[in-house]
Amino acid sequence: MSTKFEQRLQTELRYSEQTIDAKHLQRLSDYRQQAFDNAALAPSRLRRLLWPSAGMALASILVFVLAIIVPLSPLGPTVTNEYVSDNQELYDDLEFYYWLADSEQDLRG
């Protein structure tokens, strides 16, 4: 399925691979060795990057757990049964108060 152009490029590539001089072979070998050395250092770089991200993940989990265990605003208003029972009449007549507020707004224009 390859065209004549592809075949020509393939033969030129194979020819240039076979006729490469020693200077270029040495440079390629040096580049290859340098790539292997860098690949060997990659896990230590990865470990160096994993510590901050693992710390942030652990801190996020800790904040989430503490938010569940400890209320976020202990000084904020809380609804207690005493408060609800004291104002039970207000809650019973709440619909009336809504109607009253609406009718007052209609009277004001």
N, C-alpha and C positions, 0 to 999 in steps of 0.2 A: 504494500500500500504506500510505501514511501515514494516520493517523487524523485526525479533526477537531481533536483536541487538539494534535497535532503541527503541523498546518497553521496553527492559531491562534498557536502559539508562533513559528512561522517568520515569519508576517506581523508579529507584534509586534516581533520582532528586527529585521527589515528596516526597519520604521518607526522604531525607536529609533536605528538606524544613520544614517538619513537626517536625523533631527531633532536630532542631537547639537550642542551649542553650541560656540562657538569656544574657550572656556576648557578644556573637556574634550578637544577636539581637540588643543590645544597640550600638555596633560598627556600624552595618548597619544603624541604625536610625541616628547616628551622621553623618555618611557619606552622608546620604540622606539629612539631614538638611544643611550640608555644601554645597552640590550641589545646593540646593534651594537658599541659600544665595549668592552663586557665580552667579547664574542665575539672581538674582535681581540686582547685580552690573554690569551686562553685558551692559545694555543700557548706563550707564555713561561711560564705557570704549569705547563703540562705538561712543558716542558723542565726546570723547576726540580725537579719531582718525579721526572723520569727519571734525573737524575744519581745520586741515592743508590741507586735500585734497580739501575741499571746497575753501579754500584760493587760492590754486594753480590753481584750475579750473577757479576761478574768475580772477586771474591775467592773465591766458592764454587768456581768452575771451577779457580782456581789451587790451592786446598786439595785438591781432588779429584786434580788432576794430580800434585801433590807427594806425595800419599798413595800413588799408584801407583808413582812413581819412587823415593821414599825410604821405607824401611820405617818404620812408626809407632813401634815399640819395638825399637831396636837392642840394648838390654840384656836383652831378654826371652830365654827359653830357645829355642834353635834346635836342630833335629834335624840332626845331621851323620851322615855315613856311618860315621865312626869310632865314634861313640856307639852306633849300631845294631849295628855289627860286634862291638863289645866285649860287648854284652849279647845276642848272638844266642841263647845258651842259654836266657836268661830268656824270650825271645819264643817259642822252641820249646816250652817247658814252661808256657806261660801258661794253657792249659786246666787243667793239673794244679793250678796255684796257685788258680784260681777254684774248682775242686772242693774243694780243701783248705779254703779260707776258708768256703765254704758248709757243709761238714761240721763245722767248728769251731763255727759259729754254731748248728747244730742240737744239738750236744753241750751247749752252754751253756744252752740252753733259750730 
